[in-house]
């Protein structure tokens, strides 16, 4: 099992042996460009986690794969998968209607996630934020400002917005919302359970 981050030569050797159309190759390529296209990486990470594909690649844990092979921290991986899963559930047709390279940045989606779980954010308020983010394509700072103007005094984008505690709250909410659905795929129920376990407090060195 891999226990150390691959150096550039080792990673290149791994890449040379991969099928260009394989999920693993797509993940590596997506990781290299995720700041300009987070949607693609979020999608592949979600699939890899749900199917436990990382085990086939020699990793015991999803976070080990992220940290060692594509060099993404646990918090970043959760931010990506949470954002992708959120849009998949709340706006299932949106990915089909948009060119992912023009999709709102992940911080904008973070503001929507925060508003959606805010009990003080009415449906009308959320719809206005959704329109600003997904229809008008406004930047995260603009959407956050609008959120604040609509009545939330803590809508600023801070490091805490991506904390594991907030991610855990989102996962718990999704689990409760989807539990009654008899046709919801079992593998995704299991994935949500694993996400919840994944978000438990970890030793500081896990985040290095």
ZABAGU-108691 format. One line per field, with one value per atom (N, C-alpha, C): residue number from 0; atom name; chain; x, y, z. Coordinates in nm, 4 decimals. Each point is the difference from the previous one (the first is absolute). Example, Ala and Ser with C-alpha at 12.3 -4.5 7.8 and 13.67 -1.06 7.14 Angstrom:
BEGIN
k: 0,0,0,1,1,1 .
a: N,CA,C,N,CA,C .
c: A,A,A,A,A,A .
x: 1.3190,-0.0890,0.0900,-0.0350,0.0820,-0.0770 .
y: -0.5690,0.1190,0.1200,0.1050,0.1190,0.1090 .
z: 0.7800,0.0000,0.0000,-0.0720,0.0060,0.0730 .
END
This chain:
BEGIN
k: 0,0,0,1,1,1,2,2,2,3,3,3,4,4,4,5,5,5,6,6,6,7,7,7,8,8,8,9,9,9,10,10,10,11,11,11,12,12,12,13,13,13,14,14,14,15,15,15,16,16,16,17,17,17,18,18,18,19,19,19,20,20,20,21,21,21,22,22,22,23,23,23,24,24,24,25,25,25,26,26,26,27,27,27,28,28,28,29,29,29,30,30,30,31,31,31,32,32,32,33,33,33,34,34,34,35,35,35,36,36,36,37,37,37,38,38,38,39,39,39,40,40,40,41,41,41,42,42,42,43,43,43,44,44,44,45,45,45,46,46,46,47,47,47,48,48,48,49,49,49,50,50,50,51,51,51,52,52,52,53,53,53,54,54,54,55,55,55,56,56,56,57,57,57,58,58,58,59,59,59,60,60,60,61,61,61,62,62,62,63,63,63,64,64,64,65,65,65,66,66,66,67,67,67,68,68,68,69,69,69,70,70,70,71,71,71,72,72,72,73,73,73,74,74,74,75,75,75,76,76,76,77,77,77,78,78,78,79,79,79,80,80,80,81,81,81,82,82,82,83,83,83,84,84,84,85,85,85,86,86,86,87,87,87,88,88,88,89,89,89,90,90,90,91,91,91,92,92,92,93,93,93,94,94,94,95,95,95,96,96,96,97,97,97,98,98,98,99,99,99,100,100,100,101,101,101,102,102,102,103,103,103,104,104,104,105,105,105,106,106,106,107,107,107,108,108,108,109,109,109,110,110,110,111,111,111,112,112,112,113,113,113,114,114,114,115,115,115,116,116,116,117,117,117,118,118,118,119,119,119,120,120,120,121,121,121,122,122,122,123,123,123,124,124,124,125,125,125,126,126,126,127,127,127,128,128,128,129,129,129,130,130,130,131,131,131,132,132,132,133,133,133,134,134,134,135,135,135,136,136,136,137,137,137,138,138,138,139,139,139,140,140,140,141,141,141,142,142,142,143,143,143,144,144,144,145,145,145,146,146,146,147,147,147,148,148,148,149,149,149,150,150,150,151,151,151,152,152,152,153,153,153,154,154,154,155,155,155,156,156,156,157,157,157,158,158,158,159,159,159,160,160,160,161,161,161,162,162,162,163,163,163,164,164,164,165,165,165,166,166,166,167,167,167,168,168,168,169,169,169,170,170,170,171,171,171,172,172,172,173,173,173,174,174,174,175,175,175,176,176,176,177,177,177,178,178,178,179,179,179,180,180,180,181,181,181,182,182,182,183,183,183,184,184,184,185,185,185,186,186,186,187,187,187,188,188,188,189,189,189,190,190,190,191,191,191,192,192,192,193,193,193,194,194,194,195,195,195,196,196,196,197,197,197,198,198,198,199,199,199,200,200,200,201,201,201,202,202,202,203,203,203,204,204,204,205,205,205,206,206,206,207,207,207 .
a: N,CA,C,N,CA,C,N,CA,C,N,CA,C,N,CA,C,N,CA,C,N,CA,C,N,CA,C,N,CA,C,N,CA,C,N,CA,C,N,CA,C,N,CA,C,N,CA,C,N,CA,C,N,CA,C,N,CA,C,N,CA,C,N,CA,C,N,CA,C,N,CA,C,N,CA,C,N,CA,C,N,CA,C,N,CA,C,N,CA,C,N,CA,C,N,CA,C,N,CA,C,N,CA,C,N,CA,C,N,CA,C,N,CA,C,N,CA,C,N,CA,C,N,CA,C,N,CA,C,N,CA,C,N,CA,C,N,CA,C,N,CA,C,N,CA,C,N,CA,C,N,CA,C,N,CA,C,N,CA,C,N,CA,C,N,CA,C,N,CA,C,N,CA,C,N,CA,C,N,CA,C,N,CA,C,N,CA,C,N,CA,C,N,CA,C,N,CA,C,N,CA,C,N,CA,C,N,CA,C,N,CA,C,N,CA,C,N,CA,C,N,CA,C,N,CA,C,N,CA,C,N,CA,C,N,CA,C,N,CA,C,N,CA,C,N,CA,C,N,CA,C,N,CA,C,N,CA,C,N,CA,C,N,CA,C,N,CA,C,N,CA,C,N,CA,C,N,CA,C,N,CA,C,N,CA,C,N,CA,C,N,CA,C,N,CA,C,N,CA,C,N,CA,C,N,CA,C,N,CA,C,N,CA,C,N,CA,C,N,CA,C,N,CA,C,N,CA,C,N,CA,C,N,CA,C,N,CA,C,N,CA,C,N,CA,C,N,CA,C,N,CA,C,N,CA,C,N,CA,C,N,CA,C,N,CA,C,N,CA,C,N,CA,C,N,CA,C,N,CA,C,N,CA,C,N,CA,C,N,CA,C,N,CA,C,N,CA,C,N,CA,C,N,CA,C,N,CA,C,N,CA,C,N,CA,C,N,CA,C,N,CA,C,N,CA,C,N,CA,C,N,CA,C,N,CA,C,N,CA,C,N,CA,C,N,CA,C,N,CA,C,N,CA,C,N,CA,C,N,CA,C,N,CA,C,N,CA,C,N,CA,C,N,CA,C,N,CA,C,N,CA,C,N,CA,C,N,CA,C,N,CA,C,N,CA,C,N,CA,C,N,CA,C,N,CA,C,N,CA,C,N,CA,C,N,CA,C,N,CA,C,N,CA,C,N,CA,C,N,CA,C,N,CA,C,N,CA,C,N,CA,C,N,CA,C,N,CA,C,N,CA,C,N,CA,C,N,CA,C,N,CA,C,N,CA,C,N,CA,C,N,CA,C,N,CA,C,N,CA,C,N,CA,C,N,CA,C,N,CA,C,N,CA,C,N,CA,C,N,CA,C,N,CA,C,N,CA,C,N,CA,C,N,CA,C,N,CA,C,N,CA,C,N,CA,C,N,CA,C,N,CA,C,N,CA,C,N,CA,C,N,CA,C,N,CA,C,N,CA,C,N,CA,C,N,CA,C,N,CA,C,N,CA,C,N,CA,C,N,CA,C,N,CA,C,N,CA,C,N,CA,C,N,CA,C,N,CA,C,N,CA,C,N,CA,C,N,CA,C,N,CA,C,N,CA,C,N,CA,C,N,CA,C,N,CA,C,N,CA,C,N,CA,C,N,CA,C .
c: A,A,A,A,A,A,A,A,A,A,A,A,A,A,A,A,A,A,A,A,A,A,A,A,A,A,A,A,A,A,A,A,A,A,A,A,A,A,A,A,A,A,A,A,A,A,A,A,A,A,A,A,A,A,A,A,A,A,A,A,A,A,A,A,A,A,A,A,A,A,A,A,A,A,A,A,A,A,A,A,A,A,A,A,A,A,A,A,A,A,A,A,A,A,A,A,A,A,A,A,A,A,A,A,A,A,A,A,A,A,A,A,A,A,A,A,A,A,A,A,A,A,A,A,A,A,A,A,A,A,A,A,A,A,A,A,A,A,A,A,A,A,A,A,A,A,A,A,A,A,A,A,A,A,A,A,A,A,A,A,A,A,A,A,A,A,A,A,A,A,A,A,A,A,A,A,A,A,A,A,A,A,A,A,A,A,A,A,A,A,A,A,A,A,A,A,A,A,A,A,A,A,A,A,A,A,A,A,A,A,A,A,A,A,A,A,A,A,A,A,A,A,A,A,A,A,A,A,A,A,A,A,A,A,A,A,A,A,A,A,A,A,A,A,A,A,A,A,A,A,A,A,A,A,A,A,A,A,A,A,A,A,A,A,A,A,A,A,A,A,A,A,A,A,A,A,A,A,A,A,A,A,A,A,A,A,A,A,A,A,A,A,A,A,A,A,A,A,A,A,A,A,A,A,A,A,A,A,A,A,A,A,A,A,A,A,A,A,A,A,A,A,A,A,A,A,A,A,A,A,A,A,A,A,A,A,A,A,A,A,A,A,A,A,A,A,A,A,A,A,A,A,A,A,A,A,A,A,A,A,A,A,A,A,A,A,A,A,A,A,A,A,A,A,A,A,A,A,A,A,A,A,A,A,A,A,A,A,A,A,A,A,A,A,A,A,A,A,A,A,A,A,A,A,A,A,A,A,A,A,A,A,A,A,A,A,A,A,A,A,A,A,A,A,A,A,A,A,A,A,A,A,A,A,A,A,A,A,A,A,A,A,A,A,A,A,A,A,A,A,A,A,A,A,A,A,A,A,A,A,A,A,A,A,A,A,A,A,A,A,A,A,A,A,A,A,A,A,A,A,A,A,A,A,A,A,A,A,A,A,A,A,A,A,A,A,A,A,A,A,A,A,A,A,A,A,A,A,A,A,A,A,A,A,A,A,A,A,A,A,A,A,A,A,A,A,A,A,A,A,A,A,A,A,A,A,A,A,A,A,A,A,A,A,A,A,A,A,A,A,A,A,A,A,A,A,A,A,A,A,A,A,A,A,A,A,A,A,A,A,A,A,A,A,A,A,A,A,A,A,A,A,A,A,A,A,A,A,A,A,A,A,A,A,A,A,A,A,A,A,A,A,A,A,A,A,A,A,A,A,A,A,A,A,A,A,A,A,A,A,A,A,A,A .
x: 0.0831,-0.0831,0.0878,-0.0335,0.0795,-0.0055,0.1145,-0.0001,0.0759,0.0450,0.0693,-0.0450,0.0012,-0.0362,0.0956,-0.0557,0.0834,0.0787,0.1284,0.0759,-0.0373,0.0374,-0.0404,0.0360,0.1156,0.0411,-0.0888,-0.0332,-0.0860,-0.1406,-0.0507,-0.1336,-0.0038,0.1039,0.0054,0.0036,0.0722,0.0057,-0.1376,-0.0719,-0.1361,-0.0908,0.0118,-0.0840,0.0234,0.1259,0.0337,-0.0638,-0.0304,-0.0558,-0.1524,-0.0611,-0.1457,-0.0689,-0.1199,-0.0864,-0.0434,0.0216,-0.0367,-0.1470,-0.0851,-0.1429,-0.0450,0.0934,-0.0361,-0.0391,-0.0804,-0.0392,0.1223,0.0974,0.1189,0.0746,0.0102,0.0684,-0.0801,-0.1324,-0.0849,0.0156,0.0114,0.0168,0.1311,0.1069,0.1303,-0.0045,-0.0574,-0.0099,-0.0888,-0.1116,-0.0927,0.0646,0.0788,0.0665,0.0961,0.0615,0.0976,-0.0647,-0.1273,-0.0661,-0.1244,-0.0133,-0.1266,-0.0316,0.0995,-0.0293,-0.0753,0.0155,-0.0732,-0.1234,-0.0099,-0.1150,-0.0180,-0.0576,-0.0162,-0.1086,-0.0942,-0.1136,0.0464,0.0906,0.0481,0.0669,0.0869,0.0679,-0.0997,-0.0958,-0.1014,-0.0797,-0.0319,-0.0754,0.0806,0.1252,0.0806,0.0338,0.0242,0.0268,-0.1220,-0.1175,-0.1230,-0.0193,0.0241,-0.0142,0.1041,0.1244,0.1076,-0.0283,-0.0545,-0.0311,-0.1182,-0.1055,-0.1193,0.0291,0.0831,0.0323,0.1222,0.0645,0.1239,0.1062,0.0052,0.0965,0.1432,0.0211,0.1353,0.0611,-0.0856,0.0508,0.0655,-0.0589,0.0570,0.1353,0.0223,0.1251,0.1053,-0.0329,0.0976,-0.0053,-0.1114,-0.0109,-0.1086,0.0305,-0.0961,-0.1135,0.0311,-0.0991,-0.0063,-0.1191,-0.0219,0.0922,0.0134,0.0849,0.1464,0.0427,0.1377,0.0233,-0.0981,0.0115,0.0117,-0.0884,0.0006,0.1324,0.0490,0.1214,0.1251,0.0072,0.1237,0.0115,-0.1110,0.0112,-0.0326,-0.1105,-0.0345,0.0276,0.0579,0.0518,-0.1060,-0.1137,-0.1097,-0.0301,-0.0094,-0.0267,-0.1413,-0.0183,-0.1300,-0.1093,0.0261,-0.1001,-0.0369,0.0987,-0.0264,-0.0828,0.0335,-0.0758,-0.1453,-0.0234,-0.1363,-0.0741,0.0718,-0.0607,-0.0478,0.0826,-0.0330,-0.1170,0.0067,-0.1070,-0.1305,0.0078,-0.1213,-0.0668,0.0812,-0.0554,-0.0640,0.0683,-0.0548,-0.1289,0.0022,-0.1178,-0.1166,0.0309,-0.1033,-0.0722,0.0767,-0.0619,-0.0739,0.0552,-0.0658,-0.1379,-0.0123,-0.1269,-0.0948,0.0525,-0.0846,-0.0313,0.0927,-0.0162,0.0404,-0.0693,0.0425,0.0148,-0.0701,0.0085,0.1067,0.0584,0.0892,0.1276,0.0574,0.1223,-0.0217,-0.1194,-0.0285,-0.0150,-0.0433,-0.0290,0.1177,0.1112,0.1119,0.1292,0.0844,0.1369,0.0757,0.0547,0.0618,0.1134,0.0642,0.1082,-0.0536,-0.1317,-0.0611,-0.0864,0.0101,-0.0799,0.0462,-0.0922,0.0400,0.1132,0.0874,0.1116,-0.0495,0.0851,-0.0405,-0.0349,0.0585,-0.0329,-0.1435,-0.0446,-0.1382,-0.0962,0.0316,-0.0827,0.0001,0.1137,0.0090,-0.0998,-0.0198,-0.0969,-0.1409,-0.0310,-0.1317,-0.0203,0.1040,-0.0094,-0.0312,0.0696,-0.0189,-0.1420,-0.0495,-0.1345,-0.1060,0.0226,-0.0985,-0.0236,0.1049,-0.0159,-0.0295,-0.0095,-0.0299,-0.1507,-0.0427,-0.1426,-0.0644,0.0808,-0.0533,-0.0072,0.0500,-0.0041,-0.1279,-0.0918,-0.1278,0.0193,-0.1032,0.0054,0.0163,-0.0669,0.0101,0.1419,0.0606,0.1363,0.0969,-0.0185,0.0894,-0.0145,-0.1234,-0.0227,0.0702,0.0029,0.0672,0.1511,0.0544,0.1428,0.0332,-0.0874,0.0194,0.0034,-0.0924,-0.0055,0.1293,0.0486,0.1237,0.1189,0.0060,0.1150,-0.0063,-0.1145,-0.0088,-0.0564,-0.0785,-0.0584,0.0818,0.0262,0.0751,0.1510,0.0440,0.1425,0.0823,-0.0587,0.0721,0.1088,0.1033,0.1142,-0.0391,0.0840,-0.0278,-0.0156,0.0884,-0.0066,-0.1309,-0.0483,-0.1259,-0.1180,0.0006,-0.1084,0.0018,0.1198,0.0125,-0.0525,0.0295,-0.0482,-0.1523,-0.0565,-0.1453,-0.0615,0.0646,-0.0456,-0.0035,0.1035,0.0074,-0.1091,-0.0216,-0.1012,-0.1411,-0.0182,-0.1318,-0.0307,0.0979,-0.0300,0.0990,0.0978,0.0980,0.1205,0.0387,0.1111,0.1342,0.0008,0.1257,0.0214,-0.0281,0.0054,0.1356,0.0952,0.1312,0.0678,0.0868,0.0734,0.1254,0.0063,0.1159,0.0466,0.1133,0.0540,-0.0964,-0.0784,-0.0937,-0.1124,-0.0237,-0.1061,0.0270,0.1245,0.0350,0.0438,-0.0367,0.0411,-0.0653,0.0631,-0.0549,-0.1319,-0.0155,-0.1250,-0.1179,0.0205,-0.1071,-0.0290,0.1036,-0.0184,-0.0782,0.0319,-0.0705,-0.1487,-0.0309,-0.1392,-0.0741,0.0662,-0.0615,-0.0273,0.0973,-0.0169,-0.1149,-0.0077,-0.1076,-0.1357,-0.0062,-0.1257,-0.0399,0.0952,-0.0283,-0.0449,0.0666,-0.0389,-0.1450,-0.0381,-0.1367,-0.1016,0.0405,-0.0907,-0.0227,0.1050,-0.0075,-0.0415,0.0071,-0.0309,-0.1375,-0.1047,-0.1333,-0.0166,0.0915,-0.0157,0.0338,-0.0998,0.0215,0.0808,-0.0001,0.0713,0.1382,0.0435,0.1327,0.1053,0.0988,0.0996,0.0685,0.0061,0.0598,0.1455,0.0726,0.1420,0.0219,-0.0972,0.0141,-0.0372,-0.0935,-0.0286,0.1247,0.0665,0.1224,0.1083,0.0042,0.0995,-0.0219,-0.1260,-0.0289,0.0429,-0.0212,0.0423,0.1520,0.0685,0.1463,0.0502,-0.0711,0.0376,-0.0105,-0.1083,-0.0189,0.1148,0.0379,0.1109,0.1306,0.0126,0.1207,0.0205,-0.1114,0.0062,0.0237,0.0144,0.0285,0.1344,0.0163,0.1267,0.1194,0.1036,0.1204,0.1204,0.1063,0.1215,0.0516,0.0632,0.0482,0.0862,0.0800,0.0904,-0.0735,-0.1272,-0.0770,-0.0255,0.0082,-0.0299,0.1257,0.1183,0.1248,0.0092 .
y: -0.1198,0.1198,0.1266,0.1021,0.1217,0.0645,0.0434,0.0675,0.1318,0.0382,0.1272,0.0672,0.1323,0.0736,-0.0353,-0.0285,-0.0339,0.1234,-0.0208,0.1120,0.0151,0.1120,0.0234,-0.1129,-0.0600,-0.1092,-0.1218,-0.0325,-0.1147,0.0229,0.1211,0.0312,-0.0076,0.0506,-0.0051,-0.1442,-0.0856,-0.1426,-0.0640,0.0384,-0.0506,0.0440,0.1266,0.0560,-0.0717,-0.0305,-0.0655,-0.1381,-0.0615,-0.1348,-0.0009,0.1168,0.0063,0.0114,-0.0556,0.0169,0.1472,0.0711,0.1429,0.0260,-0.1005,0.0165,-0.0532,-0.0422,-0.0555,0.1102,-0.0359,0.0965,0.0571,-0.0866,0.0450,0.1073,-0.0187,0.0986,0.1299,-0.0133,0.1190,0.0787,-0.0713,0.0668,0.0771,-0.0619,0.0670,0.1266,-0.0124,0.1165,0.1092,-0.0428,0.0964,0.0729,-0.0743,0.0609,0.1096,-0.0196,0.0976,0.1305,-0.0041,0.1217,0.0374,-0.0589,0.0170,0.1428,0.0877,0.1376,0.0749,-0.0440,0.0633,-0.0811,-0.1232,-0.0849,-0.1002,0.0476,-0.0865,-0.1041,0.0254,-0.0898,-0.1397,-0.0045,-0.1284,-0.0807,0.0653,-0.0710,-0.0414,0.0862,-0.0349,-0.1215,-0.0082,-0.1148,-0.1293,0.0023,-0.1215,-0.0419,0.0982,-0.0332,-0.0643,0.0528,-0.0553,-0.1448,-0.0261,-0.1362,-0.0933,0.0481,-0.0822,-0.0361,0.0955,-0.0252,-0.0954,0.0230,-0.0839,-0.1446,-0.0194,-0.1342,-0.0614,0.0780,-0.0431,-0.0418,0.0737,-0.0309,0.0130,0.0846,0.0212,-0.1286,-0.0937,-0.1271,-0.0817,0.0069,-0.0715,0.0576,0.1267,0.0674,-0.0130,-0.0756,-0.0299,0.0875,0.0717,0.0888,-0.0518,0.0007,-0.0492,0.0991,0.1279,0.1028,0.1035,0.0565,0.1035,0.1198,0.0392,0.1155,-0.0278,-0.1273,-0.0356,0.0189,-0.0443,0.0166,0.1485,0.0806,0.1439,0.0647,-0.0330,0.0644,-0.0479,-0.1302,-0.0566,0.0052,-0.0236,-0.0065,0.1319,0.0637,0.1241,0.1233,-0.0235,0.1073,0.1043,-0.0497,0.0852,-0.0316,0.1028,-0.0191,-0.0530,-0.0607,-0.0541,0.1064,0.1183,0.1061,0.0424,0.0035,0.0381,-0.1069,-0.1263,-0.1104,0.0039,0.0253,0.0060,0.1207,0.1103,0.1213,-0.0278,-0.0683,-0.0322,-0.0974,-0.1095,-0.1002,0.0544,0.0788,0.0591,0.0943,0.0838,0.0956,-0.0725,-0.1027,-0.0746,-0.0721,-0.0635,-0.0731,0.0957,0.1179,0.1002,0.0402,0.0346,0.0408,-0.1172,-0.1199,-0.1184,-0.0220,0.0291,-0.0201,0.1184,0.1217,0.1184,0.0502,-0.0207,0.0489,-0.1100,-0.1136,-0.1158,0.0244,0.0986,0.0257,0.1031,0.0630,0.1118,-0.0420,-0.1140,-0.0461,-0.0256,-0.0478,-0.0307,0.1266,0.1063,0.1234,0.0954,-0.0339,0.0929,-0.0635,0.0823,-0.0398,0.0096,-0.1119,-0.0017,0.1008,0.0364,0.0979,0.1392,0.0214,0.1283,-0.0085,-0.1104,-0.0208,0.0958,0.0464,0.0895,-0.0613,0.0855,-0.0536,-0.0657,-0.0817,-0.0822,0.0844,0.1183,0.0862,0.0523,0.0236,0.0424,-0.1096,-0.1243,-0.1126,-0.0116,0.0325,-0.0035,0.0950,0.1174,0.0950,-0.0583,-0.0653,-0.0617,-0.1121,-0.0810,-0.1078,0.0564,0.1066,0.0620,0.0542,0.0646,0.0567,-0.1095,-0.1100,-0.1076,-0.0624,-0.0099,-0.0619,0.1030,0.1275,0.1069,0.0052,-0.0305,-0.0022,0.1374,0.1046,0.1358,0.0498,-0.0812,0.0376,-0.0562,0.0864,-0.0453,-0.0567,-0.0665,-0.0560,0.1099,0.1121,0.1125,0.0571,0.0099,0.0510,-0.0934,-0.1305,-0.0962,0.0077,0.0105,0.0068,0.1226,0.1087,0.1209,-0.0220,-0.0692,-0.0315,-0.0985,-0.0982,-0.0993,0.0678,0.0941,0.0720,0.0780,0.0632,0.0780,-0.0894,-0.1163,-0.0890,-0.0836,-0.0625,-0.0979,0.0546,0.1044,0.0562,0.1200,0.0917,0.1198,-0.0215,-0.1067,-0.0305,0.1009,0.0585,0.0998,-0.0650,0.0765,-0.0508,-0.0294,-0.0825,-0.0415,0.1190,0.0977,0.1169,0.0757,0.0069,0.0695,-0.0761,-0.1318,-0.0829,0.0035,-0.0038,0.0065,0.1346,0.1076,0.1323,0.0043,-0.0604,-0.0031,-0.0807,-0.1107,-0.0839,0.0821,0.0777,0.0840,0.1065,0.0602,0.1049,-0.0546,-0.1280,-0.0622,-0.0341,0.0237,-0.0190,-0.0817,-0.0650,-0.0786,0.0873,0.0062,0.0863,-0.0702,-0.1291,-0.0757,-0.0687,0.0734,-0.0605,0.0134,0.0634,0.0182,-0.1319,-0.0033,-0.1214,-0.0049,-0.0966,-0.0166,-0.1426,-0.0265,-0.1355,-0.0960,0.0539,-0.0861,-0.0517,0.0700,-0.0436,-0.1392,-0.0413,-0.1308,-0.0957,0.0305,-0.0846,-0.1371,-0.0965,-0.1347,-0.0041,0.0862,0.0019,0.0385,0.0983,0.0419,-0.1076,-0.0657,-0.1087,-0.1134,-0.0289,-0.1058,0.0338,0.1269,0.0430,-0.0196,0.0303,-0.0169,-0.1467,-0.0851,-0.1434,-0.0541,0.0420,-0.0462,0.0420,0.1232,0.0490,-0.0814,-0.0299,-0.0785,-0.1410,-0.0600,-0.1347,-0.0017,0.0973,0.0062,0.0258,0.0832,0.0346,-0.1177,-0.0777,-0.1078,-0.1343,-0.0147,-0.1274,-0.0571,0.0833,-0.0545,-0.0461,0.0359,-0.0326,-0.1471,-0.0776,-0.1438,-0.0313,0.0917,-0.0257,0.0656,0.0553,0.0623,-0.1100,0.0014,-0.1076,-0.0294,-0.1264,-0.0417,0.0425,-0.0013,0.0335,0.1453,0.0878,0.1385,0.0195,-0.0812,0.0033,-0.0404,-0.1049,-0.0445,0.1073,0.0672,0.1059,0.1126,0.0383,0.1051,-0.0423,-0.1282,-0.0501,0.0078,-0.0384,0.0049,0.1432,0.0915,0.1408,0.0512,-0.0406,0.0430,-0.0493,-0.1263,-0.0561,0.0699,0.0314,0.0650,0.1379,0.0649,0.1352,0.0077,-0.1144,0.0022,0.0682,0.0687,0.0698,-0.0910,0.0505,-0.0790,0.0679,-0.0757,0.0598,0.1085,0.1037,0.1124,-0.0425,-0.1076,-0.0379,-0.0484,-0.0398,-0.0448,0.1129,0.1236,0.1154,0.0632,-0.0556,0.0563,-0.0187 .
z: 0.0000,0.0000,0.0000,-0.0755,0.0015,0.1378,0.0525,0.1284,-0.0039,-0.1181,-0.0157,-0.1286,0.0013,-0.1209,-0.1130,-0.1167,-0.1140,-0.0440,-0.0304,-0.0541,-0.1475,-0.0631,-0.1389,-0.0952,0.0183,-0.0889,0.0180,0.1257,0.0273,-0.0537,0.0193,-0.0494,-0.1515,-0.0643,-0.1458,-0.0481,0.0719,-0.0358,0.0138,0.1074,0.0196,-0.1138,-0.0369,-0.1063,-0.1326,-0.0293,-0.1259,-0.0118,0.1134,0.0013,0.0005,0.0116,0.0111,-0.1353,-0.0054,-0.1165,-0.0019,-0.1096,-0.0076,0.0308,-0.0224,0.0234,0.1360,0.0822,0.1300,0.0978,0.1008,0.1015,0.0714,0.0260,0.0720,-0.0790,-0.1310,-0.0846,-0.0052,-0.0092,-0.0012,0.1303,0.1103,0.1288,0.0063,-0.0465,0.0009,-0.0858,-0.1198,-0.0886,0.0602,0.0615,0.0596,0.1173,0.0788,0.1154,-0.0427,-0.1164,-0.0486,-0.0434,-0.0303,-0.0497,0.0802,0.1219,0.0709,0.0391,0.0139,0.0395,-0.1091,-0.1233,-0.1095,-0.0389,0.0506,-0.0304,0.1142,0.1107,0.1172,-0.0199,-0.0917,-0.0190,-0.0418,-0.0959,-0.0504,0.1100,0.0778,0.1084,0.1075,0.0322,0.0985,-0.0412,-0.1294,-0.0516,0.0123,-0.0460,0.0037,0.1430,0.0875,0.1401,0.0649,-0.0308,0.0550,-0.0446,-0.1282,-0.0520,0.0605,0.0098,0.0548,0.1449,0.0758,0.1409,0.0129,-0.0805,0.0082,-0.0390,-0.1019,-0.0492,0.0684,0.0874,0.0662,-0.1015,-0.1107,-0.1061,0.0496,0.0987,0.0529,0.0551,0.0445,0.0515,-0.1113,-0.1194,-0.1145,-0.0382,0.0367,-0.0344,0.1098,0.1034,0.1042,0.1227,0.0209,0.1158,0.0944,0.1296,0.0980,0.0233,-0.0050,0.0290,-0.1120,-0.0155,-0.0999,0.0247,0.1274,0.0304,-0.0316,0.0131,-0.0345,-0.1496,-0.0804,-0.1450,-0.0353,0.0584,-0.0310,0.0380,0.1179,0.0503,-0.0713,-0.0283,-0.0522,-0.1525,-0.0701,-0.1463,-0.0689,0.0376,-0.0693,0.0861,0.1189,0.0855,0.0346,0.0458,0.0438,0.1461,0.0823,0.1420,0.0227,0.1168,0.0390,-0.0079,0.0550,0.0000,-0.1423,-0.0883,-0.1397,-0.0701,0.0233,-0.0611,0.0439,0.1289,0.0497,-0.0557,-0.0144,-0.0572,-0.1428,-0.0776,-0.1388,-0.0098,0.0765,-0.0079,0.0569,0.1072,0.0571,-0.0986,-0.0664,-0.0961,-0.1177,-0.0498,-0.1131,0.0402,0.1175,0.0460,0.0250,0.0554,0.0276,-0.1285,-0.1037,-0.1256,-0.0645,0.0113,-0.0569,0.0607,0.1309,0.0679,-0.0158,0.0120,-0.0021,-0.1407,-0.0931,-0.1376,-0.0988,0.0002,-0.0798,-0.1495,-0.0538,-0.1439,-0.0348,0.1012,-0.0275,-0.0711,0.0389,-0.0638,-0.1490,-0.0349,-0.1400,-0.0842,0.0666,-0.0736,-0.0104,0.0693,0.0056,-0.0501,-0.0577,-0.0297,0.1322,0.0465,0.1330,0.0144,-0.1112,0.0089,0.0341,-0.0181,0.0309,0.1247,0.0716,0.1194,0.1100,0.0880,0.1104,0.0815,0.0533,0.0769,0.1282,0.0576,0.1144,0.1226,0.0132,0.1120,-0.0121,-0.1222,-0.0216,0.0433,-0.0363,0.0415,0.1518,0.0621,0.1451,0.0660,-0.0587,0.0535,-0.0099,-0.1125,-0.0165,0.1014,0.0206,0.0981,0.1384,0.0352,0.1307,0.0132,-0.1047,0.0037,0.0072,-0.0706,-0.0051,0.1367,0.0796,0.1329,0.1094,-0.0377,0.0940,0.0229,0.1218,0.0311,-0.0123,0.0075,-0.0107,-0.1443,-0.0918,-0.1415,-0.0622,-0.0348,-0.0558,-0.1405,-0.0482,-0.1346,-0.1038,0.0248,-0.0928,-0.0012,0.1180,0.0102,-0.0715,0.0214,-0.0646,-0.1516,-0.0473,-0.1450,-0.0605,0.0738,-0.0488,-0.0083,0.1007,-0.0008,-0.1111,-0.0172,-0.1057,-0.1366,-0.0212,-0.1269,-0.0223,0.1053,-0.0109,-0.0334,0.0643,-0.0177,-0.1269,-0.0247,-0.1082,-0.1305,0.0073,-0.1227,-0.0489,0.0910,-0.0376,0.0042,0.0681,0.0050,0.0775,0.1034,0.0783,0.0861,0.0301,0.0759,0.1444,0.0655,0.1369,0.0939,-0.0126,0.0882,-0.0171,-0.1237,-0.0274,0.0583,-0.0163,0.0534,0.1527,0.0591,0.1457,0.0527,-0.0732,0.0401,-0.0052,-0.1062,-0.0134,0.1142,0.0345,0.1110,0.1289,0.0223,0.1192,-0.0026,-0.1161,-0.0134,0.0215,-0.0299,0.0166,0.1454,0.0863,0.1415,0.0785,-0.0648,0.0738,0.0308,0.1260,0.0411,-0.0010,-0.0301,-0.0007,-0.1332,-0.1083,-0.1322,-0.0668,0.0631,-0.0615,-0.0280,-0.1011,-0.0348,0.0855,0.0891,0.0867,-0.0067,0.0625,0.0035,0.0666,0.0986,0.0717,-0.0886,-0.1125,-0.0903,-0.0534,-0.0039,-0.0551,0.1091,0.1247,0.1113,-0.0086,0.0626,0.0011,0.0762,0.1011,0.0761,-0.0883,-0.0871,-0.0903,-0.1039,-0.0467,-0.0957,0.0645,0.1263,0.0715,0.0118,0.0278,0.0115,-0.1314,-0.1116,-0.1315,-0.0281,0.0289,-0.0239,0.0833,0.1262,0.0874,-0.0545,-0.0484,-0.0571,-0.1229,-0.0854,-0.1200,0.0358,0.0993,0.0440,0.0462,0.0790,0.0521,-0.1110,-0.0960,-0.1097,-0.0938,-0.0240,-0.0983,0.0576,0.1308,0.0639,-0.0379,-0.0094,-0.0319,-0.1453,-0.0880,-0.1422,-0.0254,-0.0383,-0.0192,-0.1250,-0.0972,-0.1250,-0.0040,0.1137,0.0022,0.0043,-0.0919,-0.0090,0.1334,0.0334,0.1258,0.0113,-0.1143,0.0063,0.0416,-0.0329,0.0403,0.1467,0.0491,0.1434,0.0774,-0.0507,0.0641,-0.0098,-0.1138,-0.0192,0.1011,0.0221,0.0969,0.1405,0.0314,0.1299,0.0138,-0.1071,0.0029,0.0067,-0.0668,0.0063,0.1431,0.0694,0.1376,0.0877,-0.0202,0.0767,-0.0376,-0.1282,-0.0518,0.0628,0.0372,0.0527,0.1507,0.0647,0.1428,0.0250,0.1126,0.0298,-0.0172,-0.0666,-0.0265,0.0633,0.0252,0.0540,-0.0916,0.0515,-0.0817,-0.1168,0.0169,-0.1074,-0.1241,0.0137,-0.1158,-0.0969,0.0500,-0.0838,-0.0579,0.0286,-0.0519,-0.1501 .
END
